[in-house]
């Protein structure tokens, strides 16, 4: 999972590797809720566009993870 926590602030990203898709989805949901809390409730960060890219290993190559 690659997180772009503030597209407007530059090309800063952080990557996370998980053993299962379930771990990745739970982490995405938690991080997304935390970023919204920091932005909307705690008011400690600007109104940024936070983006998450989810990928999975398919035949030895990284490809987009499609949630069903």
Secondary structure, DSSP 8 states (H G I E B T S, - for coil): -EEES-GGG-S--EE---SSHHHHHHHHHHHHHHHHIIIIIS--S-----EEE-EEEETTEEEE----
